[in-house]
Every structure is written in structure tokens, then in C-alpha cells.
Amino acid sequence: MHIATIDYSASNAGQLFAQSLHDTGFAVIVNHPLDWPLIQLIYTEWLAFFKSDAKNQYRVRPEQKGGFFPTDLSETAKGETVKDLKEFFHIFPSGVFPHELSTNTHHYYEQALILAKQLLQWIQDFSPSNVQNAYHEPLPAMIEGSESLLRVLRYTPVDVDHDYIRAAAHEDINLITILPAATAPGLQVKDATGEWYDVPVEPNSLIINIGDMLQEASQFYYPSTTHRVVKYKDQDRLQERISMPFFLQPRGDVVLSARYTAGSYHAERMRELKVIQDGKILL
């Protein structure tokens, strides 16, 4: 499987980007407008936060938006029975946020949202006419009035001498995901034959992938490709991994297809992920 690396500044970047997403569900972007030193500062801040006791003050609760998810509240991938060994924090503009951290994460959120609208516009513009006609509204408009989810993830050290799956095979739920290169490699994508391929992880690169909602809205023209995160046997046993996916969420009332609105689709998938407390879905 070949995942294209695209220069954001190139005159044909939008066309190449949309084509890669159609072919593989993934694309890698370089020379993008996001602030890479800022991203590195955010990774450093959050790693220190995850290693502190302060995180437990923000443990997610059914009555709050966002918060800290310890390993016992991690997701169980669809079709799996064991939770992923990771902890994470969900960030929304109107949600809970640690007062121990700086405003860097909020600045990044604003930058990434601007970029996201441009990427959705590229997908809109370079979709075939029959796919464009199937969209019930323009793709950038689908996220207006919605709060997209920024997730900061910590994959904790795993003391094993073999390849270890840190996040089980899954597909994302949203329209698209923007993922800056993480602090360690490990992201893999599965092709149509079932083979796994490493996704290129170069410094200052962004990985973009299609989510289930855009797959549905595009009548499966853009595939929501299965991916996972692994720790390789030759990696340091004490190595941690910080990553920061930004999930672009449409409004709940957005019509994806004759079968689903974004709200009904999201509710269905949340039940499958089994992240429930006091009978309420937390994600």
C-alpha cells in the first residue's frame, strides 16, 4: 500500500490529497501551516501532566464534557474484548481543561480547526460529481456549530520483548482525523488483502485519515481504513508514546445518508466502544 506524501504548498495539493484518501483512506501532508514547535511543547506538557497525580482531579464524569480517561475507562475496539492499554484526555472548547497546563493546546486547537476546514473543502472540491451530489450539505458546513474533539493520548510503557498492540484494529468514527506525527512510530494501516503497513512518521508531518461518517456520506467513495498502533519488539521497553488526534465531528443533525444522521451514527458506535459509566456513554 502506498500512502501519498503531499506538499501542502503545491498547486495540485488538493487533488493529490483527495486522490490519496480515495485510494487508501490516508494521506500524509508536509509543509503544512501548523506550528510544529508548538506541537512539541504540547507533547512535553501533557506527558508531564499524565505522569502527575493532578490528572485524577479531572477524571471524566457523566455530567461533564471531556476530561481524563484512565486505563480502566479506555475504549474496547469494535469486535474486541480487551481494553486498549492507554490513557487520554478529551478536549472541547466548552469542556473541562487542566488549569495546570498552558494555553498552548487551545492555540493548537484553533489552528487545526482552520486547517481542517481547508482539507474538507479540498475533499469537497475533488470529489466526483455524483459523490458531491450525495452530500446533503458542503463538507466544511457539516462541522459548523459542532465542537470537534481533540484527544491527547499517552500509551504507557509496556515491558515485553515482542510486538505489542497498543491500540487494537479500528476505524475512526468522524469525518476526518488530523494526526501530527507522534513521539514514537507504531501507526499501521491494513490494506484490502489484510496486510499491515507502517504509516510514514516523519517529523513535522500530518497524517490525515477518513472516518466512518465521511465514508457513509460519500457513499463509500472515501474508505474508512482499518488501522492500529503497535509497539515493536526492538523498541525501548520503557518507551512511552504521546499522540494528539483531532477528530472532526459534524453536528448531530447532519444527514449522512438515508440510513444515518451524524447523531444516530455516533450513538451507535459509542455503544459499541463500551465506554459507559453509571449507564451513560462517556465519549
N, C-alpha and C positions, 0 to 999 in steps of 0.2 A: 504494500500500500504506500502510495506517495502522497504525503500531505504537503501542499504547496507552502512555501515561504514567500510572502508578498511584501514588497516595499510600499508602505503606506503612501509615500510621496509620488509614486509612479503614476503616469497619466492614465494607465489602464488598471489601476489597483482594484477599483470596484468590480470590474468584470472578472478579473482573476480570482478575487476573493469569493464572489458568488459561485464561480465555477468549481472552486475547490470544495466549498461547502456542499454543492450538489454531488460531487464525485465521492467525497469521503465523510462529510459531516463535520470536518475540521479544517482549519486554516491557521497558519502562523503569520503574524504581522510583525515586521521590523520597521524602524524609523517612524514609529508612531508618536503621537503627541503627548502621551502620558509621561509624568515626571518619574524617571527611574530611580534617582537618588531618594526621592520621597517614598517610593515603594520600599526601598531597602530600610529606610528609617522606620517605616511602619512594621516591617517584619521584626526588626530588633525590639521595638516597643512591645509588640504583642507576645514575643517569646518570653520576655521578662515577666509580663503580666501572667501568662499561663503557668509560669514557674512559681508564682506567688500565691499566698493564701487569699489575696484580695478577690480573686476570681469567684470564690464561693459566695461572696456577697451578692453576686449578680445571677445566681442560678435561676434558670428560666422557670417561670410560673405561668399557669393558665391565664391569669388575669393581666399579664404584661406582654408587651410586644418586644420580641428579641430577648437577648440575654445569653448567659453562659450555659452550654450543654456539656456536662461532664461525660466521661466514657460510658457511664451506665444509662445515659439518655441518648447515646449515639444512634444513628439510623441502622436499621436492618434492611439491606438491599432487597429489592423485589425478588422473590424466589429463594432468598437465603434464610437461615435460621439463627445465625450468629451475628451480633452487632459488630460494626467496624470498630477497631481499636483507635479511637481518635477523640479529641475534644475540640469544641469550636464555640464561636461567639457569633450570634446573628445581629446584624446592624441594620436598622432602618432609620431614616431621618427623624421620625417621631417616636422612636423606641428608646429603650434603656441603653446607656453607654457608660463605660467606666470613667469615673472622674479622675482616676489615677493616670489616664492616658492623655496625650496632647490632642490637638485638633487636626493632626496630620491625616488621620483616617477619614475625617469628614471632607477635607480638601480633596483627597483622592476620590471619594465617592462622587463629588461634583464633577471632577474631570472625566471620570469613567462614564458617567451618565451622558455627558456631551458626546463622547466618542461613540457610545452605544447607539445614539440616535443616528449618527452618520453611518454606522455599519448597517443598521436596519434599513436606512434609505438605500444603500448600495444593494442590499438583498432585494428590496422592492423594485429598484430600477432595472436590475438584471435578471429578474425572474421572467420566464416565458410568459407571453400574453395570457395564455389560458390559466396559468398559476396566479398572475396578477388579478385576473378577473374573479378568482375564487376568494381572494382576501376580502373580508367583509368591511374592512377599513384599511387605510395605509398602515404599514407595519410600525413606523415611528409613532403614529397616533395611538396605537394599542397600549403604549406604556404611559401615555399622558393620564394624570390623575391616579396613577398607581405608585406604590412605593416598592422599588426593586430591592432585592436582598443582597447585601454584601456579607459574605461569610469569611471569617478568619479561622483557619484550621491549624491545629497542631497535631501532627502524627507523632506519638511518643516513641521513645527508644524501644526497640524490640531485640532482645538478646537471643538471636537464633543464627545458625550457620547455614541457612538455606533460604531460597527465595520465599518471601512472606508477603501475602496480600494484605495491604494496609486498608484499602477500600475495595470492597467486592465489586464485581462487574455490575454496571448500572447505566442507565441513561438519565440525562438531566430532564427536568420537568418543564422548564420555562421556554421562552422564545430562543434566546441565545445566551451563552455564558462567555464572559471575558475573564481570562485567567492569566495574570502576569506569571512569568517563569518563577517557579517555586525555589526554595532554598536548597532543594536536592532533586535529582531526577527520580523517575518512577512512574510517570503517567504513561499508560499504554492504551491503544485503541485496537479493537477487533475488526478484522475485515469480514467479508461475506463468507469466506471459507472457514472461519473460526480461528484463524491465526492471529496472534497478538503482535503488535508492532509498537516500538517506542516512539513517543511523540517528541520531536526535537525540542530541547530545552536549552536555548541559548540566552545568556544574559541580555536584558533589555528587549526581550521578545514577549509578545502576547499570543496566547493560544485562544482561539475562538471556536466554539462548537455549537451545533444545533441542539435545541431541546425538543422534547416531545410536542410542546404546544405549536411550535413552528412547523414541525413535521406534519401535524394534523392540519394546520391552516393552509399549508402548501400542497395538500393532497399527496403527501409523502414524496414530493419532489426533492425536498431537503431532508436527508435522513438524520434521525437522532441516533447517532452511532454509539454502540456499547463501548465503555471504557472502564478502566480500573486504575488503582495506584498500588505499586508493589515496592517492596524494599528488596534489593538484590543481595544475594548471599555474600558478595565481595565488598559490600558497603560496611562502614564502621558500625559496630553493634550498638554504639551509643548515639548514633546519628538521629537527630530529630528532623522533622520536615514541616515548614510553615508554608501555607499556600493561601490564596485570597481570591476565590472565585466570586464573580459578580453576576448574579442571576437576574436577567431582565424579565420582569414579571408584567404581563398585561393586566388590565383591570378585570375584575371578576365578571363584568357583564359583556366582555368582548366575545363575539361569536367566532369560534374557531372553525366549526363545521356544522353540518346538520346534526351531528351526534353530541357535540360538546360546546358549552361556553368555557371560558378560561376558569371560571369559578367552579363549575362542576367537575372539570378535569382535575383541577388542583385538589379538590376534596377527595376524589377517588384515589389519587396517588398518595396523599398523606395517610390515608387509612392503610395502604399497602406498606408504607415505611414503618408503621408500628411505633411512632414516637408519640406516646399517649401518657398523660398523667391526670389522675382524677377524672378519667373518662373524656378528657379533652385533648385534641390534637395540638401539639406544641409548635410544630414547624410553621 
